[in-house]
Amino acid sequence: MFTGNRNRLKIRQSSLDTKNAGLNRELAARQLELSSKTAQNNLIYAWRTYGSSLRQLGPRPVTSVCLKKAIRPAAIPSLKR
């Protein structure tokens, strides 16, 4: 009688462990997606701030050429004109 309950509890625990592993996987995937979106948004914000600074300065300083080579607007879909 007690052995049967132990087996049933082990099966239940196994089922819960499997469900927990699936939820942990889903959480990790969502955290990665959030991190990726945050990084993309930060890049877009930095690029726009940089462009705004260039417009306020007037003629382009020499450093803008170097930065333009490092990050091309065409590489960022939302910045294509």
PyMOL commands that place a pseudoatom at each C-alpha (Angstrom):
pseudoatom trace, name=CA, resn=MET, resi=1, chain=A, elem=C, hetatm=0, pos=[0.000, 0.000, 0.000]
pseudoatom trace, name=CA, resn=PHE, resi=2, chain=A, elem=C, hetatm=0, pos=[2.733, 2.511, 0.946]
pseudoatom trace, name=CA, resn=THR, resi=3, chain=A, elem=C, hetatm=0, pos=[4.870, 1.458, -2.020]
pseudoatom trace, name=CA, resn=GLY, resi=4, chain=A, elem=C, hetatm=0, pos=[2.045, 2.267, -4.405]
pseudoatom trace, name=CA, resn=ASN, resi=5, chain=A, elem=C, hetatm=0, pos=[1.733, 5.775, -3.001]
pseudoatom trace, name=CA, resn=ARG, resi=6, chain=A, elem=C, hetatm=0, pos=[5.486, 6.295, -3.263]
pseudoatom trace, name=CA, resn=ASN, resi=7, chain=A, elem=C, hetatm=0, pos=[5.446, 5.283, -6.921]
pseudoatom trace, name=CA, resn=ARG, resi=8, chain=A, elem=C, hetatm=0, pos=[2.503, 7.560, -7.618]
pseudoatom trace, name=CA, resn=LEU, resi=9, chain=A, elem=C, hetatm=0, pos=[4.265, 10.460, -5.900]
pseudoatom trace, name=CA, resn=LYS, resi=10, chain=A, elem=C, hetatm=0, pos=[7.458, 9.795, -7.896]
pseudoatom trace, name=CA, resn=ILE, resi=11, chain=A, elem=C, hetatm=0, pos=[5.474, 9.808, -11.136]
pseudoatom trace, name=CA, resn=ARG, resi=12, chain=A, elem=C, hetatm=0, pos=[3.787, 13.064, -10.127]
pseudoatom trace, name=CA, resn=GLN, resi=13, chain=A, elem=C, hetatm=0, pos=[7.150, 14.599, -9.185]
pseudoatom trace, name=CA, resn=SER, resi=14, chain=A, elem=C, hetatm=0, pos=[8.599, 13.524, -12.546]
pseudoatom trace, name=CA, resn=SER, resi=15, chain=A, elem=C, hetatm=0, pos=[5.690, 15.123, -14.356]
pseudoatom trace, name=CA, resn=LEU, resi=16, chain=A, elem=C, hetatm=0, pos=[6.157, 18.372, -12.420]
pseudoatom trace, name=CA, resn=ASP, resi=17, chain=A, elem=C, hetatm=0, pos=[9.921, 18.338, -13.083]
pseudoatom trace, name=CA, resn=THR, resi=18, chain=A, elem=C, hetatm=0, pos=[9.274, 17.949, -16.816]
pseudoatom trace, name=CA, resn=LYS, resi=19, chain=A, elem=C, hetatm=0, pos=[6.778, 20.815, -16.797]
pseudoatom trace, name=CA, resn=ASN, resi=20, chain=A, elem=C, hetatm=0, pos=[9.225, 22.963, -14.799]
pseudoatom trace, name=CA, resn=ALA, resi=21, chain=A, elem=C, hetatm=0, pos=[12.014, 22.285, -17.319]
pseudoatom trace, name=CA, resn=GLY, resi=22, chain=A, elem=C, hetatm=0, pos=[9.723, 23.340, -20.173]
pseudoatom trace, name=CA, resn=LEU, resi=23, chain=A, elem=C, hetatm=0, pos=[8.786, 26.558, -18.376]
pseudoatom trace, name=CA, resn=ASN, resi=24, chain=A, elem=C, hetatm=0, pos=[12.452, 27.315, -17.658]
pseudoatom trace, name=CA, resn=ARG, resi=25, chain=A, elem=C, hetatm=0, pos=[13.254, 26.844, -21.349]
pseudoatom trace, name=CA, resn=GLU, resi=26, chain=A, elem=C, hetatm=0, pos=[10.435, 29.190, -22.343]
pseudoatom trace, name=CA, resn=LEU, resi=27, chain=A, elem=C, hetatm=0, pos=[11.616, 31.767, -19.789]
pseudoatom trace, name=CA, resn=ALA, resi=28, chain=A, elem=C, hetatm=0, pos=[15.168, 31.643, -21.143]
pseudoatom trace, name=CA, resn=ALA, resi=29, chain=A, elem=C, hetatm=0, pos=[13.908, 32.083, -24.720]
pseudoatom trace, name=CA, resn=ARG, resi=30, chain=A, elem=C, hetatm=0, pos=[11.808, 35.099, -23.725]
pseudoatom trace, name=CA, resn=GLN, resi=31, chain=A, elem=C, hetatm=0, pos=[14.702, 36.635, -21.788]
pseudoatom trace, name=CA, resn=LEU, resi=32, chain=A, elem=C, hetatm=0, pos=[16.964, 36.256, -24.834]
pseudoatom trace, name=CA, resn=GLU, resi=33, chain=A, elem=C, hetatm=0, pos=[14.340, 37.846, -27.069]
pseudoatom trace, name=CA, resn=LEU, resi=34, chain=A, elem=C, hetatm=0, pos=[13.903, 40.742, -24.640]
pseudoatom trace, name=CA, resn=SER, resi=35, chain=A, elem=C, hetatm=0, pos=[17.650, 41.239, -24.409]
pseudoatom trace, name=CA, resn=SER, resi=36, chain=A, elem=C, hetatm=0, pos=[17.946, 41.252, -28.191]
pseudoatom trace, name=CA, resn=LYS, resi=37, chain=A, elem=C, hetatm=0, pos=[15.128, 43.791, -28.608]
pseudoatom trace, name=CA, resn=THR, resi=38, chain=A, elem=C, hetatm=0, pos=[16.605, 46.001, -25.880]
pseudoatom trace, name=CA, resn=ALA, resi=39, chain=A, elem=C, hetatm=0, pos=[20.020, 45.982, -27.559]
pseudoatom trace, name=CA, resn=GLN, resi=40, chain=A, elem=C, hetatm=0, pos=[18.437, 46.805, -30.924]
pseudoatom trace, name=CA, resn=ASN, resi=41, chain=A, elem=C, hetatm=0, pos=[16.425, 49.665, -29.434]
pseudoatom trace, name=CA, resn=ASN, resi=42, chain=A, elem=C, hetatm=0, pos=[19.527, 51.020, -27.681]
pseudoatom trace, name=CA, resn=LEU, resi=43, chain=A, elem=C, hetatm=0, pos=[21.435, 50.960, -30.962]
pseudoatom trace, name=CA, resn=ILE, resi=44, chain=A, elem=C, hetatm=0, pos=[18.631, 52.765, -32.789]
pseudoatom trace, name=CA, resn=TYR, resi=45, chain=A, elem=C, hetatm=0, pos=[18.397, 55.379, -30.040]
pseudoatom trace, name=CA, resn=ALA, resi=46, chain=A, elem=C, hetatm=0, pos=[22.168, 55.922, -30.046]
pseudoatom trace, name=CA, resn=TRP, resi=47, chain=A, elem=C, hetatm=0, pos=[22.221, 56.218, -33.841]
pseudoatom trace, name=CA, resn=ARG, resi=48, chain=A, elem=C, hetatm=0, pos=[19.403, 58.768, -33.832]
pseudoatom trace, name=CA, resn=THR, resi=49, chain=A, elem=C, hetatm=0, pos=[21.031, 60.746, -31.027]
pseudoatom trace, name=CA, resn=TYR, resi=50, chain=A, elem=C, hetatm=0, pos=[24.270, 60.732, -32.977]
pseudoatom trace, name=CA, resn=GLY, resi=51, chain=A, elem=C, hetatm=0, pos=[22.470, 61.983, -36.108]
pseudoatom trace, name=CA, resn=SER, resi=52, chain=A, elem=C, hetatm=0, pos=[20.767, 64.703, -34.112]
pseudoatom trace, name=CA, resn=SER, resi=53, chain=A, elem=C, hetatm=0, pos=[24.127, 65.795, -32.710]
pseudoatom trace, name=CA, resn=LEU, resi=54, chain=A, elem=C, hetatm=0, pos=[25.577, 65.957, -36.210]
pseudoatom trace, name=CA, resn=ARG, resi=55, chain=A, elem=C, hetatm=0, pos=[22.712, 68.158, -37.391]
pseudoatom trace, name=CA, resn=GLN, resi=56, chain=A, elem=C, hetatm=0, pos=[23.225, 70.516, -34.459]
pseudoatom trace, name=CA, resn=LEU, resi=57, chain=A, elem=C, hetatm=0, pos=[26.965, 70.749, -35.072]
pseudoatom trace, name=CA, resn=GLY, resi=58, chain=A, elem=C, hetatm=0, pos=[26.603, 71.657, -38.734]
pseudoatom trace, name=CA, resn=PRO, resi=59, chain=A, elem=C, hetatm=0, pos=[29.536, 70.428, -40.847]
pseudoatom trace, name=CA, resn=ARG, resi=60, chain=A, elem=C, hetatm=0, pos=[30.506, 66.855, -40.116]
pseudoatom trace, name=CA, resn=PRO, resi=61, chain=A, elem=C, hetatm=0, pos=[33.534, 66.386, -37.904]
pseudoatom trace, name=CA, resn=VAL, resi=62, chain=A, elem=C, hetatm=0, pos=[36.243, 63.946, -38.988]
pseudoatom trace, name=CA, resn=THR, resi=63, chain=A, elem=C, hetatm=0, pos=[35.154, 61.352, -36.404]
pseudoatom trace, name=CA, resn=SER, resi=64, chain=A, elem=C, hetatm=0, pos=[31.751, 60.941, -38.065]
pseudoatom trace, name=CA, resn=VAL, resi=65, chain=A, elem=C, hetatm=0, pos=[33.416, 59.228, -41.020]
pseudoatom trace, name=CA, resn=CYS, resi=66, chain=A, elem=C, hetatm=0, pos=[35.028, 56.692, -38.692]
pseudoatom trace, name=CA, resn=LEU, resi=67, chain=A, elem=C, hetatm=0, pos=[31.756, 56.010, -36.874]
pseudoatom trace, name=CA, resn=LYS, resi=68, chain=A, elem=C, hetatm=0, pos=[29.851, 55.700, -40.131]
pseudoatom trace, name=CA, resn=LYS, resi=69, chain=A, elem=C, hetatm=0, pos=[32.205, 52.913, -41.204]
pseudoatom trace, name=CA, resn=ALA, resi=70, chain=A, elem=C, hetatm=0, pos=[31.707, 51.109, -37.884]
pseudoatom trace, name=CA, resn=ILE, resi=71, chain=A, elem=C, hetatm=0, pos=[27.888, 51.171, -37.947]
pseudoatom trace, name=CA, resn=ARG, resi=72, chain=A, elem=C, hetatm=0, pos=[26.099, 51.472, -41.244]
pseudoatom trace, name=CA, resn=PRO, resi=73, chain=A, elem=C, hetatm=0, pos=[22.457, 52.627, -41.153]
pseudoatom trace, name=CA, resn=ALA, resi=74, chain=A, elem=C, hetatm=0, pos=[21.606, 50.095, -43.874]
pseudoatom trace, name=CA, resn=ALA, resi=75, chain=A, elem=C, hetatm=0, pos=[22.426, 47.326, -41.379]
pseudoatom trace, name=CA, resn=ILE, resi=76, chain=A, elem=C, hetatm=0, pos=[19.562, 48.518, -39.163]
pseudoatom trace, name=CA, resn=PRO, resi=77, chain=A, elem=C, hetatm=0, pos=[16.185, 47.885, -40.871]
pseudoatom trace, name=CA, resn=SER, resi=78, chain=A, elem=C, hetatm=0, pos=[14.316, 50.670, -39.073]
pseudoatom trace, name=CA, resn=LEU, resi=79, chain=A, elem=C, hetatm=0, pos=[16.940, 53.256, -40.072]
pseudoatom trace, name=CA, resn=LYS, resi=80, chain=A, elem=C, hetatm=0, pos=[16.739, 52.671, -43.834]
pseudoatom trace, name=CA, resn=ARG, resi=81, chain=A, elem=C, hetatm=0, pos=[15.526, 55.746, -45.626]
for i in range(1, 81): cmd.bond("trace and resi %d" % i, "trace and resi %d" % (i + 1))
show_as sticks, trace
zoom trace
